[in-house]
Amino acid sequence: MRRESVLSDVEKESFEIKKFIFHIIIENQLQPIYLDEVELEPEQVLFFKQRLIDVSEGVQHIFTDRDKSEFVTDCTDLLKDIEKNFVRTSKKLAYAFRTNHTKSTVDGVFVTAIVSVQQNRDLIFIVKIDHRKVYQYHLKGAKALLTELTQTFVEDKKAVQKSALIDITDYYAWDVLARERNPPAKKAIRDYFAAFLTVVEKDTPSSLTPKAASSIRQWAINNRVELDSEQDVSSYKSRAIGYLMGTSIFKTDDFIDAVIMDEDETRKRKLKSSLKAFLDEVGLSGQSFIPNKNSLTPATKKHVRETAEKVKIEWEGDPEENNITIPVVKDRNDGMYHILIKTSSISILDKA
């Protein structure tokens, strides 16, 4: 069964760069400036490994047609005989990327890399990195002279214009994790980039939106003992729904920040880390989409609890706002859950 998850932190830290090259893209030139080799010193290998870790998340995509995709053929050839095909295929990919980009582009480089994950499988990275303006200063007495440095690599993530992480095996449920620095409205990546990769989004906002809410519910249930004793599972799910109803674009870090509210800073950090790992596992980390509020049905928003005595409690929203307190742990004295409901009136809904 193919894994739904994105890459875990353990997988990312295991990255080993097997092959690395870049070709230079100039705004007013249709054809890239091709290189035959890039030599990296050990310190530079670490630098680029971290850059690849930085971009190893994205919206999940699948190939539209593996058998007819020239991009898939190129990636397959790349891994079939790395020593023979790597440089040649990297040039072909750089050219295809540049020619698909019909509009003006910022000067930069097109990186192709093969990375080993946990020493048992290879992934392909392609990354367009823009040149960033950097100044170097020289001191002449008490006077500073500034010199602009061109053709530089910087640690700033904003320098990465586009990236794609490709798995041509059946290990993951996705084929490509793709992302852009400035995605177009209502799309994860621009049409020409999707055409270059020959991919479509694996999931739709209509499926991802309720999945985000249900994932928080499941995570909270799984970690119930670790939660703040004054917060029921519904508190976390309610905040998740509140975020999805109010945000214009889903972002993993913002989602986690909205869901985890805790005055205990140590527990808060632990819960955030736990939730991030869970979102990695279910394939939500790195996804970027406009939530479809209509897919959050009344049944999805509703919270239902049933006691051992078959008493049902139903509500929407945060339990505290509904004057409901449902503890996470049992009372030490009698081993029972002490549920508190405060109300100004009670209606009888018995059916005849």
Buried (B, 14 or more C-beta within 10 A) or exposed (E): EEBBBBBBEEBBEBBEBEBBBBBBBBEEEEEBEBBEEBEEEEEBEEEBBEBBBBBBBBBBBBBBEBEEBEBBBBBBBBBEEBEEBBBEBBBBBBBBBBEBBEEEBBBBBBBBBBBBBEEEBBBBBBBBBBBBEBEEEEEEEEEEEEEEEEEEBBEEEEBBBBBBBBBBEEEBBBBBBBBBEEBEEEBBBBEBBBBBBBBEBBBEBEEBBBBBBBBBBEBBEEBEEEBBEEBBBBBBBBBBBBBBEEBEEBBBEEBBEBBBEBEEEEBBEBBBEBBBBBBBBBBBBBBBBBBBEEBBEEEBBEBEBEEEEEEEBEBBBBBBEBEBBBBBEEEEEEEEBEBEEEEEEEEEEEEE
